[in-house]
Amino acid sequence: LGKNRIIAETGAGQHGVATATVCALMGIDCIVYMGEIDIARQAPNVARMKMLGAEVRPALSGSRTLKDATNEAIRDWINNPVDTHYIIGSAIGPHPYPDMVTRFQSVISEEIKWQLKVKEGRENPDYVVACIGGGSNAAGTYYHYLNDENVGIIAVEAAGKGIHSGESAATSVLGKEGIIHGCKTLLMQTNDGQITEPYSISAGLDYPGVGPLHSHLYKSGRGEFYSATDDEAMTAGLELAQLEGIIPAIETSHALAIFEHKTFKPEDFVVISLSGRGDKDLQNYIDYFKL
């Protein structure tokens, strides 16, 4: 494309680290926008980005989290169209970004099919489960199963301190049709269209909207949507660590909380997308559980 400057936004920091990594490899300037609050609670990933040579710019407006980082990145992109390319971190934004991100992330469901075939002799599970904020990991998890009605699609959103507590990011329940960051989708908003500030203990899920693909899955009934509170997610994350020796990201822990909301049959094959590792969230776990 002839661009020599890359920008990105990040909430949990994983996308920021990935972008900073490729920019370091290719010798391209990298600026990552991140909410001031997320910079504090995702310090390990911020350190990684800086070590890789990226500049991490704090978003200081609004809730100072993912939505606001995206605002700043889009402002930058609009003002620097000649030399700058925006690598968006979720299945959100103006076309063709939601489609591009979904197709790139489809390596996840491709891997699911391959692993199931090798381990279980079948390519398709009965259910695929993913946490959902903007929805990139979820889109990739669902991609190869979208048109297969025999595979149930389950999304778990962040209910924060309770769906109707005023501190939540449960878009499917609280959202209505609107426009955010260049796409028409479900959006948490007031009666006059002002965006409602989202909240979640997880830095990657506190987004007031959801990707347009996921809005379609919800409105068409193809996907089942659930909402997990902070408490449910943190408990599920600790349980995975103690049962399996895997410390998950707090985003991922929301998906694991599905077992508090839905009963599966013993013979069901259920695949849960572990969308991130928990080392970036260790301080949050320590503080929450007083470890």
Beta strands, then each sheet from edge to edge (+ up, - down):
strand 1: 5-10
strand 2: 29-35
strand 3: 55-59
strand 4: 84-87
strand 5: 127-131
strand 6: 152-160
strand 7: 176-180
strand 8: 183-187
strand 9: 223-229
strand 10: 270-272
sheet 1: 3+ 2+ 1+ 4+
sheet 2: 9+ 6+ 5+ 10+
sheet 3: 7+ 8-
end
